């Protein structure tokens, strides 16, 4: 096409930086191999993400316990003050 640069193949564009993999005998093996490589490449980052999610959940639970304890103290204080005066009958 006029005015458009010619497509450059991946090998030409990236040169020796690309990993050359052996060609599998079957398309299903090529797919399996690609999936396995993807899992291997992302496994360590997934573990880091999981660890961070656990840390965040622990922090949320800790703060929730703190709020529950504080509300319990407030409730006890209010109930203690109510004992000293007659309650409204509704």
C-alpha positions as CSV (number, residue, x, y, z in Angstrom):
1,X,0.0,0.0,0.0
2,X,1.3,3.4,-0.9
3,X,2.3,5.7,2.0
4,X,2.3,2.9,4.5
5,X,5.5,1.3,5.8
6,X,6.0,-2.4,5.0
7,X,5.2,-4.8,7.9
8,X,8.3,-6.0,9.6
9,X,8.2,-9.6,11.0
10,X,8.7,-10.1,14.7
11,X,12.1,-11.7,14.2
12,X,13.3,-8.7,12.1
13,X,11.8,-6.2,14.6
14,X,13.1,-7.7,17.8
15,X,16.1,-9.7,16.4
16,X,17.9,-12.0,18.8
17,X,15.8,-10.8,21.8
18,X,13.1,-13.2,20.9
19,X,13.2,-16.7,22.4
20,X,13.0,-19.3,19.7
21,X,10.9,-22.3,20.7
22,X,10.9,-25.6,19.0
23,X,7.8,-26.1,16.8
24,X,5.5,-28.6,18.3
25,X,4.1,-31.4,16.2
26,X,0.4,-30.6,17.0
27,X,-1.5,-27.3,17.4
28,X,-2.8,-28.6,20.7
29,X,0.8,-29.0,22.0
30,X,1.6,-25.5,20.8
31,X,-1.4,-24.2,22.8
32,X,-0.4,-26.3,25.9
33,X,3.1,-25.0,25.7
34,X,2.0,-21.4,25.4
35,X,-0.3,-21.8,28.4
36,X,2.5,-23.4,30.5
37,X,4.9,-20.6,29.6
38,X,2.3,-18.0,30.6
39,X,1.7,-19.7,34.0
40,X,5.4,-19.9,34.6
41,X,6.0,-16.3,33.7
42,X,3.2,-15.0,36.0
43,X,3.6,-17.4,39.0
44,X,6.0,-15.3,41.0
45,X,4.0,-12.1,40.6
46,X,0.8,-13.9,41.4
47,X,2.3,-15.1,44.7
48,X,3.3,-11.6,45.5
49,X,-0.2,-10.3,44.8
50,X,-1.7,-13.1,47.0
51,X,0.7,-12.2,49.8
52,X,-0.3,-8.6,49.6
53,X,-4.0,-9.4,49.6
54,X,-3.6,-11.5,52.7
55,X,-1.8,-8.6,54.4
56,X,-4.6,-6.2,53.5
57,X,-7.3,-8.6,54.7
58,X,-5.4,-9.0,58.0
59,X,-5.3,-5.3,58.4
60,X,-9.0,-4.9,57.7
61,X,-9.8,-7.6,60.2
62,X,-7.6,-6.0,62.8
63,X,-9.2,-2.6,62.3
64,X,-12.7,-4.2,62.4
65,X,-11.8,-5.8,65.8
66,X,-10.7,-2.4,67.0
67,X,-13.9,-0.8,66.0
68,X,-16.0,-3.6,67.6
69,X,-14.0,-3.3,70.8
70,X,-14.5,0.5,70.9
71,X,-18.2,0.3,70.2
72,X,-18.5,-2.3,73.0
73,X,-16.9,0.2,75.4
74,X,-19.2,3.0,74.2
75,X,-22.2,0.7,74.6
76,X,-21.1,-0.3,78.2
77,X,-20.7,3.4,79.1
78,X,-24.2,4.3,77.8
79,X,-25.8,1.3,79.5
80,X,-24.1,2.2,82.8
81,X,-25.4,5.8,82.5
82,X,-28.9,4.6,81.8
83,X,-28.9,2.5,85.0
84,X,-28.7,5.7,87.1
85,X,-31.8,7.3,85.6
86,X,-35.3,6.0,84.9
87,X,-35.9,4.7,81.4
88,X,-38.6,6.1,79.2
89,X,-41.6,3.9,78.8
90,X,-42.8,3.7,75.3
